[in-house]
Amino acid sequence: MKLIFLYYLAFYILSFIFICIGASKKYNHSKKKKIYKETIGTVIGLREKKGYRGSKYYYSTIRYEIDKQEYIFEYYSIVKLKLETQVEIIYNPNKPEEVIKKKDNTYMRYMLIGIIFFILALNLNVISNITYIL
């Protein structure tokens, strides 16, 4: 009984941590979108990497121009962008080299993991209560 309690307590704590990380990432991105300015970048390079169990991920090199000054940054994604694709980005007007992609949903991964841990904790809680009753 105590062991199952420790498991679902751990899952509750992990779910809380992952949901907080996801919410924090979403909040920071939303805050930056209010302060940063928009521009269009062009994909000028692409590197493909193999990940865990053969999964693929991509590094897109994106070029953008601010006040006739050219900047380049690398963007990590699981989605393969085509060369010469136009990408909406937002940049810090005080430091134009600080840039993020306008549409960034990385926070969703953390939220999803947190929700999965929460569901596991609920299931363990229900199972432990059923076995306790029996």
N, C-alpha and C positions, 0 to 999 in steps of 0.2 A: 504493500500500500504506500509506504513512504517513498519507494523508488519511483512509482508511477507519478506521485505528487511532484517529485523533483523534476521528472521529465516534462510534465505539462507546465510547471513553473518556468523551466528553462525556455520552453517554446513561447510562452507568453512574453517573457523578457526579450527574447530574440525578435518576436513580431513587433514589439514596441520599439526596439532599437531600429529595425529596418524601416518601419513606417516613419519614424522621426527623421531618419536620414533622407528618405524620399521627400518628405514634406520640406525639409531644409533646402534640398537641392531645387525644388520647385519654387520656393520662396526667393532664393538667391537669384534664380534665373529671371523670375518676374520682376524683381527689383532692378536688375541690370537692364531689362528691356525698357524700363521707364526712363533710365538715365542715359543709356547708350543710344547712338544714332544708327540708322539703317544705311546699308549700301549693298551693292551686288558684287559678288566675287565670281571668278571663273576657275573651274577645275583645270589645272595644268599638268597634273601628275597623279599617278595612282600606283600604290603598292598593295599587293595582296599578301596576307600572312595566314598561315595555318594555325588554328587554335587547338584547344582541347578536343580530342576525339574527331579530328578532321574538320571541325568547323572552320569557316573562313571569316576573316574580318579585313577591313580595308583602311588604308591611310590615304586620304585624298589631299593633295597639295593644292591649295586655293590661293589665287592671286587677287588682290583688290587694290584700289587706288583711292587715296584720300589727299585732297589738295595737291594734286599732281605728284604725290609721293607714292611709290609702289611698295606694297607690303605682301608678304607671303606667310601663310601659316598652314599647319597640317591638321587635318580633322580625322578623327577615328570614328569608324562606323561599321555596322554589320551589313549595311546596304552599299552596294557597289554603284558609285556615281560614274557617269560617262565623262570622258575628256571633253572639255569645252562646255560643260554644263554650267548654267548660271545658277548660283546659290545665293539665297538671301542670308546676309550675316548682319550682326550688330557689333559695333565697336565703341570703345571708350573714347569720347572726344578729346580727353586730356592725354591719353596714351593710345594712339591709333593702332599700335601693335597688339593691344589687348582686344581680342575678338572672340565671339562665340557665335555659333550657328543660331539663326533666329528661331527655328523650330527645333527644340531639343527636348526629347522625351526620355532621357536617361533616368530621370527620377522615377519613372513608371516601373523600372526593373526592381528598384528597392521596395516600392509600395507592394508590388506583386509578391515578392519574397516574404515580406512582412505579413501579408494576408494569408499566404500558404502556411506560415508558421502558426498564425492565429487559428486557422482551421484545424491544423494538427493538434494544437493544444486543446481546442474544444472537443475534438474526437477522443483524445486521451482522457479528458475529464469525464466525458459521458461513459466511456468504457470502464473507467475505474469505479464510477458510481454504480454501474450495472453489476459489475463483479462483486462489489461490496454488498449490494442488496441480495445477490444470490448466495 
